Amino acid sequence: MATIELTAQNFSEIIEKNDTVLIDFWASWCGPCKSFAPTFEAASDDNPDMVFAKVNTEEQRELASVFGIRSIPTLIVFRGQVGVFQQAGALPRQALDSLVEQVRELDVDEVRAKAKAAQDAEGDPEAQA
């Protein structure tokens, strides 16, 4: 499956309708982004059950801001509508393949439960004390 362009307009729909979404935040002027692009595209072709999306940080500044993107490329992974990974820097193919397998093996129910617990703790003043 080819990578798709992710924008502020289609972001929620893509995350909500797909179990696993890997997002590459990039820019056309970025050398490491250009180097990582073929690796990301190849992984997309090898994993058609996952969505591989790209966010052009120059065109989607608001979306990049929401995720606090300060360095590119940055890879973010969602599993079960929960962000489970974020890292700046281009990954070599072997590392990206390993990450894909780790994400594939995650228990989605456990991921959601942990995300909910963390969210509940943020809203509970006693849990923060």
Long-range contacts (C-beta under 8 A, 24 or more apart in sequence): 1-44, 1-45, 1-47, 1-48, 1-51, 1-52, 2-41, 2-44, 2-45, 3-40, 3-41, 3-44, 3-52, 3-53, 3-54, 4-51, 4-52, 4-53, 4-54, 5-53, 5-54, 5-55, 5-56, 6-53, 6-54, 6-55, 6-60, 6-63, 7-55, 7-59, 7-60, 7-63, 8-60, 8-62, 8-63, 11-63, 14-51, 14-53, 15-78, 15-81, 16-81, 18-50, 18-51, 19-50, 19-79, 19-80, 19-108, 20-49, 20-50, 20-51, 20-77, 20-78, 20-79, 20-103, 20-104, 21-50, 21-51, 21-52, 21-53, 21-77, 21-78, 22-50, 22-51, 22-52, 22-53, 22-75, 22-76, 22-77, 22-100, 22-103, 23-53, 23-54, 23-55, 23-75, 23-76, 23-77, 23-78, 24-52, 24-53, 24-54, 24-55, 24-73, 24-74, 24-75, 25-54, 25-55, 25-57, 25-64, 25-67, 25-69, 25-72, 25-73, 25-74, 25-75, 25-76, 26-54, 26-55, 26-56, 26-57, 26-72, 26-73, 27-56, 27-57, 27-58, 27-72, 28-56, 28-58, 29-58, 30-72, 30-73, 32-72, 32-73, 32-89, 32-90, 33-72, 33-73, 33-90, 35-90, 36-73, 36-90, 36-91, 39-90, 39-91, 39-92, 39-93, 39-96, 40-96, 42-93, 43-93, 43-96, 43-97, 43-100, 46-97, 47-100, 50-100, 50-104, 75-99, 77-103, 79-103, 79-106, 79-108, 79-111, 80-106, 80-108, 80-109, 80-111, 80-112, 81-112, 82-111, 82-112, 82-115, 84-111
